[in-house]
Amino acid sequence: MTSRLALGTVQFGVRYGINNKKGRLSGSEAAAVIRRAAAAGIDTLDTSQAYGESEAVLGGILPGISPAFRVVSKFIAAPGHTPGDLLSGSLARLGRKSLYAFLYHRFSDFRDYPAWYDELLGLKAGGGVEKLGFSVYYPEEIQSLLEKGVGFDLVQVPYSVFDRRFEPLFPVLKKAGVEVHVRSVFLQGLAFMDPSGLPPGLAAMGPKIGRLRTIAQKAGAPVSALCLGFALRDPHVDRVVIGVDGLDDLENNLSGSARPGDTEKALQDLLGLSEKNEELLLPFKWKK
Ligand SMILES: NC(=O)c1ccc[n+]([C@@H]2O[C@H](COP(=O)([O-])OP(=O)(O)OC[C@H]3O[C@@H](n4cnc5c(N)ncnc54)[C@H](OP(=O)(O)O)[C@@H]3O)[C@@H](O)[C@H]2O)c1
C-alpha cells in the first residue's frame, strides 16, 4: 500500500537539523534508508538543487530501486540561467528523464524572474516535469498565487502541532486540485529536544515542547507518533515529508505513522500547542 509519508533528503546532502549529532548520512546509510522507504510503500522523495550533494547521491542510488520513486526537486533562479538549464541539471544529477514535480525553492524568484513561469509551463508541456509548484514559508504567499489565478499543481508547506498557519488554506488548495505536501512536522528535530536545554533564542518554545512530552507520556505514545499522526489526520494532506538521520529514525517514523489512535486520544491536548510566533516557527529566523 502507498504510504502518505514522503522522504525528505536534505540530510543526504548537507549536515542539517537543530538536534543533529550525526552529521550528513553516509552513502551506504542513504541507500539503506531509500531501500527501506521503498519497501514500506513510500513513493515520493523530496530534494532540491540547494541541498548540497542530495540530488547526486540520489542519482547514485535510485537506478537499482524498484518500484521507481516520484522525485520532487526545487530550483533557485539565477541570472544567466533558464528553467530549462536548471531542470536539465537536476535530471542529469538524478539520472532521470523527468521529474514528478519541480518547485520554486524561493518564493521571491516568482516575482523577480517574471518570464520563468511560462518557460516552466513549456517544460511541463514537453514532459520534463509532471507538476509545477512552490515550496513556501508563509500562507500569504499561497494566498497571493490564488488571488492572481496562477495555475500550479503542488505546494510544500510547513505544518506541525506547533505550526498550523496553513491549515485554513488546505481545503482551498484541494478544491483547486493542488497536491499538498507538508514538511517540518518535527520542526527540524526541535520537538525531540530537552526543553530545559534549548538554545537561549528558542527557550520560549520550552514550555510547549515540555507539554508535548507530557501529552506523549499520558497517551503512552512516542512524540514522533503524535507529530506524524497530527499531520496525517488532516485529510487534505497528500504527503508528509519527513527528514531522518538514519534507519532508526525511519523505523520509528514508520511505526509512529501507523498509530492514528494515539493522536485521536491526545487530540484536545495537541490542539493547545499551536504557536503563532514566526520567530519560533521558522528555522531561518531561529537565534541559536
Ligand atoms: N524550504 C524547503 O523547501 C524545505 C525546508 C526544510 C526542509 N525541507 C524538506 O523537508 C524534509 C524534512 O525536513 P525538516 O527540517 O522539516 O525536518 P523534520 O522532518 O521536521 O525533522 C527532521 C529531523 O528530526 C529528527 N528525527 C526525525 N525522526 C525522528 C525520530 N523518530 N526520533 C528522533 N528524531 C527524529 C532527525 O534529526 P536528529 O536525529 O538530528 O534530531 C531529522 O533530521 C527535508 O529533508 C527536506 O527534504 C524543505
The ligand as an SDF file (V2000), in Angstrom:
LIG
                    3D

 48 52  0  0  0  0  0  0  0  0999 V2000
   12.1660   25.1750    2.0450 N   0  0  0  0  0  0  0  0  0  0  0  0
   12.0210   23.9120    1.8500 C   0  0  0  0  0  0  0  0  0  0  0  0
   11.5970   23.5420    0.7970 O   0  0  0  0  0  0  0  0  0  0  0  0
   12.3790   22.9100    2.9090 C   0  0  0  0  0  0  0  0  0  0  0  0
   12.8620   23.3400    4.1390 C   0  0  0  0  0  0  0  0  0  0  0  0
   13.1780   22.3770    5.0990 C   0  0  0  0  0  0  0  0  0  0  0  0
   13.0120   21.0340    4.8050 C   0  0  0  0  0  0  0  0  0  0  0  0
   12.5450   20.6260    3.6010 N   0  0  0  0  0  0  0  0  0  0  0  0
   12.3480   19.1930    3.2620 C   0  0  0  0  0  0  0  0  0  0  0  0
   11.6110   18.6040    4.2840 O   0  0  0  0  0  0  0  0  0  0  0  0
   12.3430   17.4790    4.8160 C   0  0  0  0  0  0  0  0  0  0  0  0
   12.0500   17.4440    6.3200 C   0  0  0  0  0  0  0  0  0  0  0  0
   12.8180   18.4720    6.9120 O   0  0  0  0  0  0  0  0  0  0  0  0
   12.5410   19.2260    8.2690 P   0  0  0  0  0  0  0  0  0  0  0  0
   13.6410   20.0590    8.6260 O   0  0  0  0  0  0  0  0  0  0  0  0
   11.3310   19.9210    8.1640 O   0  0  0  0  0  0  0  0  0  0  0  0
   12.6280   18.0690    9.2450 O   0  0  0  0  0  0  0  0  0  0  0  0
   11.6430   17.2900   10.1950 P   0  0  0  0  0  0  0  0  0  0  0  0
   11.1090   16.1560    9.4180 O   0  0  0  0  0  0  0  0  0  0  0  0
   10.7550   18.2020   10.9460 O   0  0  0  0  0  0  0  0  0  0  0  0
   12.7970   16.8320   11.2030 O   0  0  0  0  0  0  0  0  0  0  0  0
   13.8310   16.0100   10.7360 C   0  0  0  0  0  0  0  0  0  0  0  0
   14.8050   15.7170   11.8650 C   0  0  0  0  0  0  0  0  0  0  0  0
   14.1020   15.2210   13.0010 O   0  0  0  0  0  0  0  0  0  0  0  0
   14.8570   14.1910   13.6190 C   0  0  0  0  0  0  0  0  0  0  0  0
   14.0270   12.9900   13.6450 N   0  0  0  0  0  0  0  0  0  0  0  0
   13.2550   12.5060   12.6470 C   0  0  0  0  0  0  0  0  0  0  0  0
   12.6030   11.4120   13.0510 N   0  0  0  0  0  0  0  0  0  0  0  0
   12.9520   11.1970   14.3510 C   0  0  0  0  0  0  0  0  0  0  0  0
   12.5820   10.2430   15.3280 C   0  0  0  0  0  0  0  0  0  0  0  0
   11.7090    9.2780   15.0640 N   0  0  0  0  0  0  0  0  0  0  0  0
   13.1250   10.3310   16.5580 N   0  0  0  0  0  0  0  0  0  0  0  0
   14.0140   11.3350   16.8500 C   0  0  0  0  0  0  0  0  0  0  0  0
   14.4090   12.2750   15.9670 N   0  0  0  0  0  0  0  0  0  0  0  0
   13.8780   12.2060   14.7310 C   0  0  0  0  0  0  0  0  0  0  0  0
   16.1100   13.9910   12.7740 C   0  0  0  0  0  0  0  0  0  0  0  0
   17.1230   14.8240   13.3110 O   0  0  0  0  0  0  0  0  0  0  0  0
   18.0720   14.4520   14.5590 P   0  0  0  0  0  0  0  0  0  0  0  0
   18.0190   12.9570   14.7090 O   0  0  0  0  0  0  0  0  0  0  0  0
   19.3650   15.0100   14.1550 O   0  0  0  0  0  0  0  0  0  0  0  0
   17.4180   15.1700   15.6660 O   0  0  0  0  0  0  0  0  0  0  0  0
   15.7400   14.5920   11.4510 C   0  0  0  0  0  0  0  0  0  0  0  0
   16.8330   15.1200   10.7240 O   0  0  0  0  0  0  0  0  0  0  0  0
   13.8070   17.7390    4.4690 C   0  0  0  0  0  0  0  0  0  0  0  0
   14.5550   16.5510    4.3700 O   0  0  0  0  0  0  0  0  0  0  0  0
   13.6510   18.4190    3.1410 C   0  0  0  0  0  0  0  0  0  0  0  0
   13.5220   17.4380    2.1170 O   0  0  0  0  0  0  0  0  0  0  0  0
   12.2080   21.5640    2.6550 C   0  0  0  0  0  0  0  0  0  0  0  0
  1  2  1  0
  2  3  2  0
  2  4  1  0
  4  5  1  0
  4 48  2  0
  5  6  2  0
  6  7  1  0
  7  8  2  0
  8  9  1  0
  8 48  1  0
  9 10  1  0
  9 46  1  0
 10 11  1  0
 11 12  1  0
 11 44  1  0
 12 13  1  0
 13 14  1  0
 14 15  2  0
 14 16  1  0
 14 17  1  0
 17 18  1  0
 18 19  2  0
 18 20  1  0
 18 21  1  0
 21 22  1  0
 22 23  1  0
 23 24  1  0
 23 42  1  0
 24 25  1  0
 25 26  1  0
 25 36  1  0
 26 27  1  0
 26 35  1  0
 27 28  2  0
 28 29  1  0
 29 30  1  0
 29 35  2  0
 30 31  1  0
 30 32  2  0
 32 33  1  0
 33 34  2  0
 34 35  1  0
 36 37  1  0
 36 42  1  0
 37 38  1  0
 38 39  2  0
 38 40  1  0
 38 41  1  0
 42 43  1  0
 44 45  1  0
 44 46  1  0
 46 47  1  0
M  CHG  2   8   1  16  -1
M  END
$$$$
